Amino acid sequence: MTIDLIERRSYSQLMAGAEAHIEIYIDVEEPIELDDFVTAFTSLSLSYRRYMRHAYPDSSDDAHIFVKQVRQGSIIADLIPAATSLIGHMDQVLIVEQFIRAYGDRLGKYFYPGGRAVEPTKTELDGFMDQVAAIAKSKNGKGTIRAVTFEDGERLIKAAVEFNVATAVTAIKEIEDHKKELDATSSADHERVLMTFKRSDIGSSDVGVRSGERVIIEDISEKDFALIYASNLAEQKIKDQMRNTAENIYHKGFVVDVNVATRRGRPVAYSVTHLHSIIDLPEDD
């Protein structure tokens, strides 16, 4: 975030050079913590900078945040991208619109149980967490991020992402789960091994907690061990196979990545970090 205290350019001066800007709106019934307020804006600014460095490496990635309006129950701020001679009027409008659409699509994945953005970094996930934290902790709050431009004096919203308390709370949980999954996946002990069920349960289990199910992975041991879901997505796919198909779960094989949980040096559970595929097992002779 650049406050621009050195040059002290005014809000009106910066807006005059910006063909489009990003409007951030926080609406809450009760006061919010200062840290949550600040990070909601700075996380978006950092995301914009990363987007510009990746998509337009030859242009400026600078951005200025101004708190435009504070009134009871709401805060409105503008993120103004730095003007650059390398980008024309229509390109500036398109860049801001594309950024909000891309940002909203990736953040919005976490508004639903089991939702996951493709190959996020932990920095990106931390930014998403910061973006929704203030609303998640609020009462009946909502947040809106808009790509805004003006044409012939008319204010136009080119793209927007909105979230409320329910979606923000869901996002916090899903992001935390995804971070755990990334940690587990990065250190899988065994990759692409065949897992079969000895005992199954259609009920859901929390990520990282031993379920009531038992499985066999013959590449590791002929014994059956407790199953732990280290991946919310893997659990959803496996449970879907149990709940929504007429096929017998014991006639299916699951190609998975796993960590082996041990106690006193002995295996006690398999922690599934990733599900690659589900296959039909040959019938016994």
Secondary structure as GFF3:
##gff-version 3
##sequence-region A 1 285
A	DSSP	alpha_helix	11	16	.	.	.	ID=ss1
A	DSSP	beta_strand	20	27	.	.	.	ID=ss2
A	DSSP	alpha_helix	34	55	.	.	.	ID=ss3
A	DSSP	beta_strand	63	71	.	.	.	ID=ss4
A	DSSP	beta_strand	74	81	.	.	.	ID=ss5
A	DSSP	alpha_helix	89	108	.	.	.	ID=ss6
A	DSSP	three_ten_helix	109	111	.	.	.	ID=ss7
A	DSSP	alpha_helix	122	136	.	.	.	ID=ss8
A	DSSP	beta_strand	142	151	.	.	.	ID=ss9
A	DSSP	beta_strand	154	164	.	.	.	ID=ss10
A	DSSP	alpha_helix	165	185	.	.	.	ID=ss11
A	DSSP	beta_strand	190	199	.	.	.	ID=ss12
A	DSSP	beta_strand	210	217	.	.	.	ID=ss13
A	DSSP	beta_strand	221	229	.	.	.	ID=ss14
A	DSSP	alpha_helix	232	244	.	.	.	ID=ss15
A	DSSP	three_ten_helix	249	251	.	.	.	ID=ss16
A	DSSP	beta_strand	252	263	.	.	.	ID=ss17
A	DSSP	beta_strand	266	280	.	.	.	ID=ss18
###
